[in-house]
């Protein structure tokens, strides 16, 4: 396999589908034929706006870290039973002449076999949500023991939706907050709050020991700080240009500010097992589908349609 068809962002505000050259596969690599990917709206919106930090932002770049496909070839060091397995992989770096900052949006790719997650027992389309599920899981983990505590989850995009579900399963009283009605309709929580009409202050939300920020908006987080309990924790689970928060509310509450770095080792497998067992239902989060040949429409929907929670790209 020497060539592949990949999604490429050649410059800010441009996205195309074009042929790319693959580097040779190594002895530890598997070659994956892609069946499904997804568009990570937060990351790819920043890429297209030219706002990602160096070295990710080096055009041309192949985006994507949500790839599901079938292993069609294996290197000499790869266990033979991996051939034909359906797997998830969080991107690849197997391209020539293009920045593989993530590299998952490609018809074929090579990856070290230790990086892939097998998907036995689950709907393979749900595999495109493993990265976001693992991110949410890691954020809830670093929040500490939340059993019996009040947790506010700000933002009901995919990460916020999954974080709320995990927090509920751990025995927290979960307040979910958004301003998009279609997202709130899919939300699971002890209390579901629409802030498009009334602020949290106006709705008199009881103090929350933890705020999980999953909206990606510093302005949105600022508006919720009044709901933080004394000695509360704020977990930053979005991706931000910079942190801009008023200091006084944090000072008065003696708040702890925590940042979650994607996921920890083993989190992808934990999320897969939760999905397989039925403890985590992600099916409702896949709200839209497009074929890769409809790339421009897919990006328009994924980045602009507020009713699109997660778009599945079929290859």
Secondary structure, DSSP 8 states (H G I E B T S, - for coil): --EEEEEEB-STT--EEEEEEE----TTEEEEEEEEEE--HHHHHHHHTT-S-TTT--SSB---S-EEEEEEEE-TTS-GGGTT-EEEE-----EESSB-SS---BSEEEEEGGG-EE-TTS-GGGGGGHHHHHHHHHHHHHT---TT-EEEEE--SHHHHHHHHHHHHTT-EEEEEES-HHHHHH---SEEEETTTS-HHHHT---EEEEEE-S--HHHHHHHGGGEEEEEEEEE-S--S-----HHHHHHHT-EEEE--S--TTHHHHHHHHHHHTSS--GGG--EEEEGGGHHHHHHHHHH-TT-S-EEEE-
